[in-house]
Amino acid sequence: LSGGRIAWNIVGSYSPSEFAAYGQKMPDRSIRYERIAEYVDLCCQLWDSWQPDAVVADRATGIYAHPEKIREVNFDGKHFRCRAR
């Protein structure tokens, strides 16, 4: 479909009404971008936790991925926490 190319436009929001919809006050721009950087770091750790050959998607055995080829991620940041495997 994309020939291996992808883009991800991450926006820190500019409208106080977007935060108000979740009952939050809009933080300063520097905090929003700090949060974005942390989120990107978390996403990269999750993506990199799978070895390239981890997915086998074998319907006959019912095995989607080899668990030994997936590394656990323990992320404890200022804005996000995640423990995943």
N, C-alpha and C positions, 0 to 999 in steps of 0.2 A: 504494500500500500504506500508506504512512505520511502521505501528504498533505504531504510535505516536512519532516516533523519527525523528529528523531532525538535520542537521548541516548547518552552514552558515559560510563559509570561507571568511572573509572580508580582502581584500588586499589593501594596501595603494599605490600600484604601485611602480615600481622600474625603469621604463624606461622614460627618458625625451621625447621620441618620442610620447608616449601616451598623454602627455599634449600638445605637439606641434600640434597634430592632432586637438585640440580644440583651438589653438591659445594662449595657456597659457605656462608659464614657470613653470617647476617642482619645487614645494616648498620643503623646507627642510623636512627631515623625521619626525621631531617632529610636524611640522604643519600638515603633512599628517595624522599622528596618532591622533592628536587632532580633525581633521575633521572626521575621522572614529568614534571616541568616541561620537562626537556630533550626527552623523548620526544614530548610534545605539540607542542613547537616544531618538531621535525623533521617530524612528521605534517602540521602546518599548512603548512610549506614545500613538502612534496610535493604536497599537495592543491592549493595555490595555484599550482603550477608549470604547471598545465594551464589554458589559456584556455577560457572556457565553450563555445566552438564548436570545440574541438580534435578531439573525437570525431565521426567521420562514419560509421563502421561500414558501409562500402560493400562489400557482398559481391561485386558485379560486378567491381570493380577490385581487391578484396583489400586495400583501404586501411581500416585501423581508425581511425587518427588522423593529423592533419597534424603532422609533426614540427616544422615551423616555429612551431607554436602551443604547443609544450611547452618550457618553460625548464629548463635543467639546474640541478640542486640539488647543491651541494657543502657538506655539513654536516660539521663537525669539532668535536664537542663533547667534554666531559669523559667522558661515558658512552657516546656513540654517534657513529659515523662513517658517512656515507652519500654516495655519489656516484651520482646517478641522472638519467636523462632518460627 
